[in-house]
Amino acid sequence: MLAVRLNQEHYEYDIQALLKSFYPGEPLRIITPASRDQEIREGEQEWSLWIEEPAARMQLAGREIHWLHEEKEGAFKDCFKRFFYRLLAENTGRELPWGNLTGIRPTKLAYAMLEEGKQDQEMIRELGRTHYVSREKAELSIEIARRERELLAGIHYRGGYSLYIGIPFCPSTCLYCSFTSFPIAACRQRVDQYIDCVIREMEYVSQCYGDKILDTVYIGGGTPTTLEPEQLDRLLGSLKALFDFSTVQEFTVEAGRADSITREKLMVLRRHGVGRISVNPQTMKQETLDIIGRKATVEQVLEAYRLARDTGFDNINMDLILGLPGETEEDVRHTVEQVVSLSPDSLTVHSLAIKRASRLNQWIQEHGIEALRNTDETMKIAAAGAEVLGMHPYYLYRQKNMSGNFENVGYAREGKYGLYNILIMEEVQTIVALGAGSITKRVYPDGRIERCENVKEVAQYIERIEEMIERKRVLFTD
């Protein structure tokens, strides 16, 4: 276990992210001047980083290292991150595909360079020189940034907004999940009350934002299709009655879990004009589904997908997760082959992220981090499957503690791109979010972003719904 003493708290995120990337199986504790526990515990290896511009002093793995910043090389923090990355790469003998980038939006850099009019080769060199991004990932980020710019050309940034509605119920909680989600069996008595409260938020937003253009609507969770057909009908009926859908370019509902999908529910979605849904297997290996607590069988996934096609949906997304417990390249290849045979319209490929709030952390303690294997080969298998389906990468984001230090990529056929997926990542348009655990982001004309959060727990959300509306009122008041 590593215990790293750090004198500068505003470097903590970057230091921790890089250390976690280079030492994914190593327990890590960052000790700053504000930390309550300053003592080194038994079994911990102590490292220290003392950063005082224009220099840094480090004791790592028995080595004492001194570094002096040269202003001609750029800003101090950027230069230090490059130096620290090179130091860790030397210590481990590894290079990371995304170099020293620790944020969730690597396409932001490519997007900015495109706006400056730079050419591809110039951008690839720049990402490699300043951040050690591999050529392959640099090319991917540039391709996606260019496609995003084209896809968002018709979005109303200043006079428009998108709407998110969170349904925080699931048939069961998956091993890796850290989202606001509660098993539906324990919450059935509160679901109707919950919908009442979401409708109360809808009523406020429809009045407050009545003069603005609604571009996209996304209902996620959780699993929205855990609602009963009549509950879905009431929710969607209220939504369509309160908002002007004549401008809506995309209306998505995450059906997600195959064990929540029925023909009757799909018919409700179709009747209310939902155009895009997800049927998410994550993997087509039954043993893995059992391990991660995803109760739907492979057969149920196949049946749910067929039901969706039979019901008339022509824009179906499927999610996969790479790096799931015990899965090999052959397992991923089998899953991708199954998905290709179904021929969905878009495919979202996630690299497993180890979230602190998920049960996966306990599983790792019992089975070891080595059981989670995401490799360059598995990423290529998924990308090749998307190419066979005629899809192109169109959005990308990263998370902390991602398996293999890779990324999440959305692929889609022409005309089937998920606009909301881009908007939530790029933060260029206001997104008004309703429901427990959701976060509204108001984007101002100058690019400034302000947020307000709804409480996560369902009972609290119901009891404090007027407070949730008041939070929005404060945020939306100029």
C-alpha positions as CSV (number, residue, x, y, z in Angstrom):
1,M,0.0,0.0,0.0
2,L,1.2,3.5,-0.9
3,A,1.0,6.4,1.5
4,V,1.9,9.6,-0.4
5,R,2.6,12.8,1.5
6,L,1.7,15.8,-0.6
7,N,2.1,19.4,0.6
8,Q,-0.1,21.0,-2.1
9,E,-3.8,20.0,-1.9
10,H,-4.7,21.4,-5.3
11,Y,-2.4,18.8,-6.9
12,E,-4.1,15.9,-5.1
13,Y,-6.5,14.9,-7.9
14,D,-3.8,14.8,-10.7
15,I,-1.3,12.9,-8.5
16,Q,-3.8,10.4,-7.3
17,A,-5.2,9.8,-10.8
18,L,-1.7,9.2,-12.3
19,L,-0.7,6.9,-9.4
20,K,-3.9,4.9,-9.7
21,S,-3.3,4.5,-13.5
22,F,0.2,3.2,-13.1
23,Y,-0.5,1.1,-10.0
24,P,-4.1,0.0,-10.5
25,G,-4.0,-2.9,-7.9
26,E,-2.2,-0.9,-5.3
27,P,-4.2,0.6,-2.3
28,L,-3.4,4.3,-2.2
29,R,-3.7,7.0,0.4
30,I,-2.8,10.6,-0.2
31,I,-1.9,12.5,3.0
32,T,-2.2,16.3,2.7
33,P,-1.9,19.0,5.4
34,A,-5.7,18.8,5.8
35,S,-5.8,15.0,6.3
36,R,-6.9,13.9,9.8
37,D,-4.7,10.8,9.8
38,Q,-1.1,11.9,9.3
39,E,0.5,8.6,10.6
40,I,2.0,6.0,8.3
41,R,0.4,2.7,9.0
42,E,1.9,-0.8,9.2
43,G,2.5,-2.2,5.7
44,E,2.4,1.2,4.0
45,Q,5.3,2.4,1.8
46,E,5.8,6.1,2.3
47,W,6.4,8.4,-0.7
48,S,6.6,12.2,-0.5
49,L,6.1,15.1,-2.9
50,W,7.0,18.6,-1.9
51,I,6.0,21.1,-4.5
52,E,7.0,24.7,-4.3
53,E,7.1,26.7,-7.5
54,P,9.4,26.7,-9.4
55,A,10.7,23.4,-8.0
56,A,9.6,20.0,-6.6
57,R,11.3,17.5,-4.3
58,M,10.3,13.9,-4.2
59,Q,11.1,10.7,-2.4
60,L,9.7,7.8,-4.4
61,A,10.6,4.1,-4.1
62,G,13.8,4.8,-2.2
63,R,14.9,7.6,-4.6
64,E,15.3,11.3,-3.9
65,I,14.6,13.4,-6.9
66,H,14.8,17.1,-7.5
67,W,13.1,18.9,-10.4
68,L,13.3,22.6,-11.5
69,H,10.8,24.1,-13.8
70,E,11.9,26.0,-16.8
71,E,9.4,28.6,-17.8
72,K,10.1,28.3,-21.5
73,E,8.6,24.8,-21.4
74,G,5.2,26.0,-20.3
75,A,3.1,26.5,-17.2
76,F,4.4,25.0,-14.0
77,K,1.6,22.5,-13.4
78,D,1.6,21.2,-16.9
79,C,5.3,20.7,-16.9
80,F,5.2,19.0,-13.5
81,K,2.5,16.6,-14.7
82,R,4.7,15.7,-17.7
83,F,7.7,15.2,-15.4
84,F,5.8,13.1,-12.9
85,Y,4.3,11.0,-15.7
86,R,7.8,10.3,-17.1
87,L,9.0,9.4,-13.7
88,L,6.2,6.8,-13.1
89,A,6.6,5.5,-16.6
90,E,10.3,4.9,-15.9
91,N,9.5,3.3,-12.5
92,T,6.9,0.9,-14.0
93,G,8.2,0.3,-17.5
94,R,4.7,1.2,-18.8
95,E,3.2,3.9,-21.0
96,L,-0.5,4.8,-20.7
97,P,-2.6,5.1,-23.8
98,W,-3.9,8.5,-22.8
99,G,-0.6,9.7,-21.4
100,N,-0.9,12.1,-18.4
101,L,-4.5,13.2,-19.2
102,T,-6.5,12.8,-16.1
103,G,-9.8,14.6,-17.0
104,I,-12.9,12.9,-18.4
105,R,-13.1,14.8,-21.7
106,P,-9.9,14.2,-23.8
107,T,-11.8,15.4,-26.9
108,K,-11.9,18.9,-25.5
109,L,-8.3,19.4,-26.4
110,A,-8.8,18.2,-29.9
111,Y,-12.0,20.3,-30.3
112,A,-10.0,23.4,-29.2
113,M,-7.3,22.7,-31.7
114,L,-9.8,22.2,-34.5
115,E,-11.3,25.6,-33.7
116,E,-7.8,27.0,-34.0
117,G,-7.6,25.6,-37.5
118,K,-4.8,23.1,-36.9
119,Q,-4.3,20.1,-39.2
120,D,-4.5,16.5,-38.0
121,Q,-0.8,15.7,-38.0
122,E,-0.1,18.9,-36.1
123,M,-2.7,18.0,-33.5
124,I,-1.4,14.4,-33.1
125,R,2.2,15.8,-32.5
126,E,0.9,18.3,-30.0
127,L,-1.1,15.7,-28.0
128,G,1.9,13.4,-28.0
129,R,4.4,16.1,-27.0
130,T,2.4,17.8,-24.3
131,H,0.5,14.9,-22.8
132,Y,2.2,11.7,-24.2
133,V,-1.1,10.6,-25.8
134,S,-0.5,7.6,-28.1
135,R,-1.0,8.2,-31.8
136,E,-4.0,5.8,-31.9
137,K,-5.8,7.7,-29.1
138,A,-4.9,11.1,-30.5
139,E,-6.4,10.0,-33.9
140,L,-9.5,8.7,-32.2
141,S,-10.1,11.9,-30.2
142,I,-9.6,14.1,-33.3
143,E,-12.1,12.0,-35.4
144,I,-14.7,12.2,-32.6
145,A,-14.2,15.9,-32.0
146,R,-14.7,16.6,-35.7
147,R,-17.8,14.4,-35.8
148,E,-19.2,16.0,-32.6
149,R,-18.8,19.5,-34.1
150,E,-20.9,18.4,-37.1
151,L,-23.6,16.7,-35.1
152,L,-24.1,19.6,-32.7
153,A,-24.3,22.2,-35.5
154,G,-28.1,22.1,-35.2
155,I,-28.3,22.4,-31.4
156,H,-29.7,25.6,-29.9
157,Y,-26.9,26.5,-27.4
158,R,-28.2,29.8,-26.2
159,G,-32.0,29.6,-26.6
160,G,-32.4,25.9,-26.0
161,Y,-31.9,23.1,-23.5
162,S,-32.1,19.4,-23.0
163,L,-34.2,17.5,-20.4
164,Y,-33.1,14.5,-18.3
165,I,-35.5,12.4,-16.2
166,G,-34.0,9.9,-13.7
167,I,-35.9,6.8,-12.7
168,P,-33.7,5.4,-9.9
169,F,-35.1,1.9,-9.8
170,C,-33.6,-1.4,-11.1
171,P,-34.5,-5.1,-10.9
172,S,-31.3,-5.5,-8.9
173,T,-28.1,-3.6,-8.3
174,C,-25.2,-4.7,-10.5
175,L,-21.8,-5.4,-8.9
176,Y,-20.1,-2.4,-10.6
177,C,-22.9,0.1,-10.3
178,S,-22.5,3.4,-8.4
179,F,-25.4,5.2,-9.9
180,T,-28.5,6.4,-7.9
181,S,-30.4,3.1,-8.1
182,F,-32.6,1.1,-5.8
183,P,-34.0,-2.4,-6.2
184,I,-37.6,-2.0,-7.3
185,A,-38.9,-4.8,-5.1
186,A,-38.2,-2.7,-2.0
187,C,-39.6,0.5,-3.4
188,R,-42.8,-0.4,-5.1
189,Q,-44.9,1.3,-2.5
190,R,-43.2,4.7,-3.3
191,V,-43.1,4.5,-7.1
192,D,-46.4,6.3,-7.7
193,Q,-45.4,9.0,-5.2
194,Y,-42.1,9.3,-6.9
195,I,-43.8,9.8,-10.3
196,D,-46.0,12.5,-8.8
197,C,-43.0,14.4,-7.6
198,V,-41.2,14.1,-11.0
199,I,-44.4,15.5,-12.6
200,R,-44.3,18.4,-10.1
201,E,-40.7,19.2,-11.3
202,M,-41.9,18.9,-14.9
203,E,-44.6,21.4,-14.3
204,Y,-42.2,23.9,-12.8
205,V,-39.6,23.5,-15.6
206,S,-42.3,23.7,-18.4
207,Q,-43.3,27.1,-17.0
208,C,-39.8,28.4,-16.3
209,Y,-38.4,27.3,-19.6
210,G,-41.5,27.7,-21.7
211,D,-39.8,30.2,-24.0
212,K,-36.8,28.0,-24.7
213,I,-36.3,25.3,-27.4
214,L,-36.3,21.7,-26.2
215,D,-33.7,19.8,-28.2
216,T,-33.4,16.4,-26.7
217,V,-35.1,14.4,-23.9
218,Y,-33.4,11.5,-22.2
219,I,-35.0,9.2,-19.6
220,G,-32.4,7.1,-17.7
221,G,-31.7,5.7,-14.4
222,G,-31.6,3.2,-13.0
223,T,-33.9,1.4,-15.4
224,P,-37.0,3.3,-16.5
225,T,-38.7,0.2,-17.7
226,T,-38.9,-1.2,-14.2
227,L,-42.0,1.0,-14.0
228,E,-45.3,-0.8,-14.8
229,P,-46.9,0.0,-18.2
230,E,-49.5,2.3,-16.6
231,Q,-46.8,4.1,-14.6
232,L,-44.8,4.6,-17.8
233,D,-47.9,5.8,-19.6
234,R,-48.7,8.4,-16.8
235,L,-45.1,9.7,-16.8
236,L,-44.8,10.0,-20.5
237,G,-48.3,11.3,-21.0
238,S,-47.6,14.2,-18.5
239,L,-44.2,14.8,-20.2
240,K,-45.8,15.2,-23.7
241,A,-48.7,17.3,-22.3
242,L,-46.3,19.8,-20.5
243,F,-43.6,20.2,-23.1
244,D,-43.5,21.3,-26.7
245,F,-42.0,18.3,-28.6
246,S,-42.2,19.9,-32.0
247,T,-38.6,20.9,-31.7
248,V,-37.3,17.7,-30.1
249,Q,-34.6,16.1,-32.2
250,E,-34.1,13.0,-30.1
251,F,-36.3,11.2,-27.5
252,T,-34.5,8.4,-25.7
253,V,-35.5,5.9,-23.0
254,E,-33.1,3.5,-21.5
255,A,-34.9,0.2,-21.5
256,G,-31.5,-1.2,-20.4
257,R,-32.2,-4.4,-18.4
258,A,-33.8,-7.2,-20.5
259,D,-35.6,-8.5,-17.4
260,S,-37.6,-5.3,-17.3
261,I,-38.7,-5.3,-20.9
262,T,-42.2,-6.5,-22.0
263,R,-44.1,-6.0,-25.2
264,E,-46.7,-3.9,-23.3
265,K,-44.1,-1.5,-22.0
266,L,-42.5,-1.2,-25.5
267,M,-45.9,-0.4,-26.9
268,V,-46.3,2.4,-24.4
269,L,-42.9,3.9,-25.4
270,R,-43.9,3.7,-29.1
271,R,-47.3,5.3,-28.5
272,H,-45.6,8.3,-26.8
273,G,-43.1,8.8,-29.6
274,V,-39.9,7.5,-28.1
275,G,-37.5,7.1,-31.0
276,R,-34.4,5.6,-29.4
277,I,-34.0,2.9,-26.7
278,S,-31.2,0.9,-25.2
279,V,-31.2,-2.9,-24.7
280,N,-28.0,-3.4,-22.7
281,P,-26.4,-6.9,-22.3
282,Q,-23.0,-5.7,-21.0
283,T,-21.8,-9.2,-21.9
284,M,-23.2,-12.3,-23.6
285,K,-21.4,-14.7,-21.2
286,Q,-23.9,-16.1,-18.7
287,E,-21.4,-16.9,-16.1
288,T,-20.3,-13.2,-16.0
289,L,-23.9,-12.0,-15.8
290,D,-24.4,-14.2,-12.8
291,I,-21.3,-12.8,-11.1
292,I,-22.2,-9.2,-11.6
293,G,-25.7,-9.7,-10.4
294,R,-27.4,-8.9,-13.7
295,K,-30.4,-11.2,-13.4
296,A,-31.4,-11.2,-17.1
297,T,-30.2,-14.3,-19.0
298,V,-28.5,-14.1,-22.4
299,E,-31.8,-15.6,-23.8
300,Q,-33.8,-12.8,-22.3
301,V,-31.5,-10.2,-23.9
302,L,-32.0,-11.8,-27.3
303,E,-35.8,-12.0,-26.8
304,A,-35.9,-8.4,-25.5
305,Y,-34.0,-7.2,-28.6
306,R,-36.4,-9.1,-30.9
307,L,-39.4,-7.6,-29.1
308,A,-38.0,-4.1,-29.6
309,R,-37.6,-4.7,-33.3
310,D,-41.0,-6.3,-33.6
311,T,-42.5,-3.3,-31.9
312,G,-41.1,-1.0,-34.5
313,F,-38.0,0.5,-32.9
314,D,-35.4,1.3,-35.6
315,N,-32.9,3.0,-33.3
316,I,-31.6,0.6,-30.7
317,N,-28.4,1.0,-28.7
318,M,-26.6,-1.8,-26.9
319,D,-24.0,-1.3,-24.1
320,L,-21.0,-3.5,-23.5
321,I,-18.5,-3.4,-20.6
322,L,-15.0,-4.6,-21.2
323,G,-12.9,-5.8,-18.2
324,L,-15.6,-7.5,-16.4
325,P,-14.6,-10.2,-13.7
326,G,-12.8,-13.1,-15.3
327,E,-13.5,-12.2,-18.9
328,T,-10.9,-12.9,-21.5
329,E,-10.3,-11.7,-25.1
330,E,-12.2,-14.8,-26.3
331,D,-15.2,-13.9,-24.1
332,V,-15.3,-10.4,-25.5
333,R,-15.0,-11.7,-29.0
334,H,-17.9,-14.1,-28.4
335,T,-20.0,-11.2,-27.0
336,V,-19.2,-8.9,-30.0
337,E,-20.0,-11.7,-32.5
338,Q,-23.4,-12.1,-30.8
339,V,-24.1,-8.4,-30.9
340,V,-23.0,-8.1,-34.6
341,S,-25.5,-10.9,-35.4
342,L,-28.3,-8.8,-33.9
343,S,-27.2,-5.6,-35.8
344,P,-28.1,-2.8,-33.4
345,D,-28.0,0.8,-34.6
346,S,-25.5,2.0,-32.1
347,L,-23.0,0.4,-29.6
348,T,-21.6,2.0,-26.5
349,V,-18.4,0.3,-25.3
350,H,-17.5,0.9,-21.7
351,S,-14.2,0.2,-20.0
352,L,-15.0,-1.1,-16.5
353,A,-14.6,1.7,-13.9
354,I,-13.9,0.7,-10.3
355,K,-16.2,3.0,-8.4
356,R,-15.7,3.6,-4.7
357,A,-19.4,3.3,-4.0
358,S,-19.9,0.0,-5.8
359,R,-19.7,-3.6,-4.5
360,L,-17.0,-4.3,-7.0
361,N,-14.4,-3.0,-4.5
362,Q,-15.3,-5.8,-2.1
363,W,-15.2,-8.4,-4.9
364,I,-11.6,-7.2,-5.8
365,Q,-10.5,-7.6,-2.2
366,E,-11.7,-11.2,-2.3
367,H,-10.6,-12.2,-5.9
368,G,-7.8,-9.7,-6.7
369,I,-7.5,-7.0,-9.3
370,E,-5.9,-9.4,-11.8
371,A,-9.3,-10.9,-12.5
372,L,-10.3,-7.6,-14.2
373,R,-8.5,-7.6,-17.6
374,N,-9.2,-5.0,-20.2
375,T,-6.5,-4.9,-22.9
376,D,-5.7,-3.1,-26.1
377,E,-6.8,-6.3,-27.8
378,T,-10.3,-6.3,-26.3
379,M,-10.7,-2.6,-27.2
380,K,-9.8,-3.5,-30.8
381,I,-12.2,-6.4,-30.9
382,A,-15.1,-4.1,-29.9
383,A,-14.0,-1.4,-32.4
384,A,-13.8,-4.0,-35.2
385,G,-17.3,-5.2,-34.4
386,A,-18.6,-1.7,-34.6
387,E,-16.9,-1.3,-38.0
388,V,-18.5,-4.4,-39.3
389,L,-21.8,-2.9,-38.3
390,G,-21.0,0.2,-40.3
391,M,-20.7,2.4,-37.2
392,H,-18.4,5.4,-36.5
393,P,-17.1,6.6,-33.1
394,Y,-19.0,9.7,-32.2
395,Y,-18.5,10.4,-28.4
396,L,-15.9,9.5,-25.9
397,Y,-15.3,10.0,-22.2
398,R,-13.1,8.7,-19.5
399,Q,-13.5,8.0,-15.8
400,K,-11.3,7.5,-12.8
401,N,-10.0,4.0,-12.1
402,M,-10.8,2.7,-15.5
403,S,-9.7,-0.8,-16.3
404,G,-6.6,-0.7,-18.6
405,N,-6.6,3.1,-18.4
406,F,-8.7,3.1,-21.6
407,E,-12.0,5.0,-22.4
408,N,-15.7,4.7,-23.1
409,V,-16.6,5.1,-26.8
410,G,-20.0,5.5,-28.4
411,Y,-20.3,4.1,-32.0
412,A,-23.3,4.6,-34.3
413,R,-24.5,4.3,-37.9
414,E,-25.2,7.5,-39.8
415,G,-28.4,9.1,-38.5
416,K,-28.4,7.1,-35.3
417,Y,-26.0,9.1,-33.2
418,G,-27.0,9.9,-29.6
419,L,-27.0,13.7,-29.4
420,Y,-27.8,13.7,-25.7
421,N,-24.7,11.6,-25.0
422,I,-22.5,14.2,-26.6
423,L,-24.2,17.1,-24.9
424,I,-23.9,15.6,-21.4
425,M,-20.1,15.1,-21.9
426,E,-19.3,18.3,-23.7
427,E,-21.3,20.6,-21.4
428,V,-22.1,23.1,-24.1
429,Q,-25.9,23.3,-23.5
430,T,-28.0,23.6,-20.4
431,I,-29.4,20.3,-19.2
432,V,-32.3,20.4,-16.8
433,A,-32.4,17.2,-14.7
434,L,-35.4,15.8,-12.8
435,G,-35.7,13.0,-10.3
436,A,-33.6,11.7,-7.4
437,G,-29.9,12.0,-7.7
438,S,-30.0,14.1,-10.9
439,I,-27.8,17.1,-11.5
440,T,-29.0,20.1,-13.4
441,K,-26.2,22.1,-15.3
442,R,-26.9,25.6,-16.5
443,V,-24.5,26.7,-19.2
444,Y,-24.2,30.5,-19.5
445,P,-23.3,32.3,-22.8
446,D,-19.8,33.0,-21.5
447,G,-19.2,29.2,-21.0
448,R,-19.6,29.4,-17.2
449,I,-21.5,26.4,-15.7
450,E,-23.5,26.3,-12.5
451,R,-25.1,23.2,-11.0
452,C,-27.8,22.2,-8.6
453,E,-28.3,18.7,-7.3
454,N,-31.4,16.7,-6.3
455,V,-31.0,14.5,-3.2
456,K,-30.2,10.9,-4.0
457,E,-32.5,8.9,-1.7
458,V,-36.0,8.3,-3.0
459,A,-37.8,9.0,0.3
460,Q,-35.9,12.3,0.8
461,Y,-36.6,13.3,-2.7
462,I,-40.4,12.8,-2.2
463,E,-40.4,14.5,1.2
464,R,-38.3,17.5,0.0
465,I,-39.7,18.0,-3.6
466,E,-40.5,21.6,-3.0
467,E,-36.9,22.2,-1.9
468,M,-35.7,20.5,-5.1
469,I,-37.9,22.9,-7.1
470,E,-36.7,25.9,-5.1
471,R,-33.1,24.9,-5.9
472,K,-33.9,25.1,-9.6
473,R,-35.7,28.4,-9.1
474,V,-32.5,29.9,-7.5
475,L,-30.3,28.5,-10.3
476,F,-32.6,29.7,-13.1
477,T,-33.0,33.2,-11.7
478,D,-30.7,35.6,-13.4
